[in-house]
């Protein structure tokens, strides 16, 4: 049986009891995004989304103890209501890429990773698949937990 440490990417699939349009909006509208992004007990005080090819996003997750974690990326492919492909990096609050070690994370994190999100409608529900490429083996389990906690918050918001 394969574990997270045996794979080169992290893939998570969830089915939401919501239309594809609503799930798409949750990912692409900053005010909607801020309501669910981040693991359990984290908040998202800032989200900027410039949803166009070569547009950038800049997000801030705030931990329960008040520490801010910024991330940024560039949109590489956008198929409305179907697919988003973007880079993903740790950053400062200006969107400058920084080492994950500055956030007390593994120095094994590459400066840039790739994330693909697909949206498939099925009988009034939406199947969402996230593929996060480039995560270091040592961080996959923590990242999977963070993604799943974020998606739990999204599921609750969509109901």
N, C-alpha and C positions, 0 to 999 in steps of 0.2 A: 504494500500500500504506500502510495506517495504521500509525503508530507509537504508542507509549505517550503521546507528547505531543499526539496528536490526539484523545484520548478524555477524557471528563469523569470517568471512574471507572476503577478498576483491577479487572478480573475475572480470576480464576485458577480453573481447574478441574483437579482431579486425580482419578484413580481409584485406590482403595486395595484391595488384596487382603485385605479384612477385612469383617466384617459391619457393617451400619449401626449396630447397637447398640454395637459396640466403638469405632467412630469417634466416635459421639456421646459416649460416656464419656470419650474422650480430650479432648474439648472442654469437658466440663462437670464433671469431677471434678478438683479442684485438684491432688492428688498425681499423677495421670496427666498432667495439663496441664503441670506443671512439668518433666516428663521430655522434652518435645519443643519447647516454645515458645521462639522466638528463633532468630535466624540462626545459621549455622555458628559454632562455637566460643563462642557465648553460652550462659549458663546462666540458669535461672529459679529464684532462691532463694525467691521468695514469690509465691503466687497465692491470691487469695480470690475465690470465685465464689458469689454469692447468686442462683441461677438461678430467678428469678421476675419477673413483670412489675414494673417499677420497682425491682427488685433491682439491686445494683451489683457490678461486679468491680473488683479492684485487683491488678495484676500488676507484677512487677519483672523486667526482663531485665538481666543483668550481662554487660558486654563482657569480652573476654579480658584487658583491662588493668584490670579492676575497677570500671569506671564503671557506675553503676546508672541505668537508664531505666525510669521508672514510667509506667504507663498505667491509665486508668480508663474506665468507661462504665456506662451504664444500659440494662438489658434492656427493649426496647420490644415485642417479639413473640417468643413461644416456642411452637413446635408440636413437642412431643416427638418425637424421632427424625427430624424433617423440616426444621426451620428455626429459626434464631436471628437476630433483628434487634436490634442494640444500637448505642448511640453509642460513639465512640472518641475519647479525648483524652489528651494528655500530662498527667501529674500529678506531684505530690510524693508522698512516701511515706505521706501521710495521705489521699490521694485527692482533694486539691484541684487543680482544673484549673490548669495553668500554660502559659506560652508555650513552644512548641517551641524557640524561640531560646535558652532556658535550657539546652537539651541540645545546643547548637551546631548546630541544624537551621535550615532556612529559616524566616524570620519569616512566610512566606506560608502556613504551616500554619494552617488555621482552628482556633479553640479546640475545636470539636467536629465530628467527621466521623460518617458512618453506615456500619455494616458489616452485611452480610447474609450468612449462611452457610447453605447448603442441603445436605441429605444425602439422596441417592437410592440405594436398593439396586437392584442389577442383577446377576442371576445370581451371587449370593453375594459380590459386590464392592460397594464404595460409591463413588459419584460425589459428590465434594465440590466445591461452587462457593462461592467467596468473592468478594463484590463490596464493594469499599471505595470509598465515595463521598466526594468533597471533598478528595482529595489534590492538592496543588499540582503543576502540570506539572513543575516543577523537581525534584520528589522522587519521581515515579512509578517511574523505573527503579530507584532505590535501594530503594523499598518493594517492588517486584516481586521484586527479588533477595532481600530479607529474607524475604518470604512463601515464596518457592520453597525457600530454605534451611531454613526452619522445617518446611515440608511434607516435605522430604527426610528430616528427622529423624523426623517422624511416621511416614512410610512404613517406615523402618528399624525403629522401635519396634513397629509393628504386625505385622511378619513374624516 
